[in-house]
């Protein structure tokens, strides 16, 4: 007769999950050097919030920093005004749309948030930034989190998190090439899973599994369909596979059906 399964103490399960998360992080190359400090600072905000809810708060800020960095980089080119950008207006939305860059209004730029990070109203400042970005970018409508002014969110620690994220480059060309955003996102998902006492696969498909699936598919051409798209990892790994094997990205296309609401709309 089969033995009745015994309940594993939460502390033991968490230790096991953390070990699995560390292994996956190491295998995926998502060790950033600053990840532990970033996570510890972010986790101070949590209090009694559920990890499934809390991740939207943190990843929303990460995404905001990403699009602000991308905007600032293009803004600097327009200010210099050399070559194709001669005579361009740095505050013209169309200049950004033409380069597939999100337009970030002044109240949504990271410099504005960081200037207000020590103020008790920082929660409302972040909410207003999210509202302004959604207003000026229709494809982000209803996607970004807007609950930073909630009473249960420690505003002092929120300011600390904003200051820390401000030291990390995410959306400039150099860091886009290194996929810092994707690596931060992956690391945080792993930690959120650990915080809930779950394995990473219940939050997202581990990158080692995705890489294996992509290698089996060998998507050199045709359409890639992900019926349970979360963070878009299947598409990212497919692109990397094609590039690594000398293929042309133009010969393949991607389509997806999202299984759950997105924490943010990654471009």
URMOJO-V702727 format. One line per field, one symbol per residue. ss: DSSP state (~ for helix, > for strand, _ for the rest). phi: phi as a letter, one per 40 degrees, with the letter a starting at -180 (. if undefined). psi: psi as a letter, one per 30 degrees, with the letter a starting at -180 (. if undefined). Layout:
ss = ???
phi = ???
psi = ???
//
This chain:
ss = _________~~~~~~~~~~~~~~~~~~~______~~~~~~~~~_______~~~~~~~~~~~~~~~~~~~~~~~~~~~~~~__~~~_______~~~~~________~~~_~~~~~~______~~~~~~~~~~~~~~~_~~~______________~~~~~~~~~~~_______~~~~~__~~~~~~~~~~~~~~~~____~~~____~~~~~~~~~~~____>>>>>>>>___~~~~~~~~~~~~____~~~>>>>>>>_________
phi = .cccccccddccccccccccccccccccgccbgbccccccccccccfbccdcccccccccccccccccccccccdcccccgcfcccgcccbcdcccdcbfbccbcdcbcccccccbcccccdccccdcccccccccbdcbdgbccabccddccccccccccccccccbcbbcdcccccfcdcccdcccccccccccgbcdccbacdcccccccccccfccagbcbbcbcbcgccccccccccccbgcbcccbbbaabccbdccaccc
psi = kkkkkkkkkeeeeeeeeeeeeeeeeeefggjfegeeeeeeeefffecgkkefeefeeefeeeeeeefeeeeeeeeeeeeehlbfgkgkjfgjeffeefghkkkjleffkeeeeefgffkfgeeeeeeeeeeeeeefiefgkgekkhhfgkefjjfeeeeeeeeeeffkkefleefeefheeeeeeeeeeeeeeefgglleffelkkeeeeeeeeeeeiiflakkkjfhkdfgeeeeeeeeeeefgglkfffllkllkkelkkfljk.
//
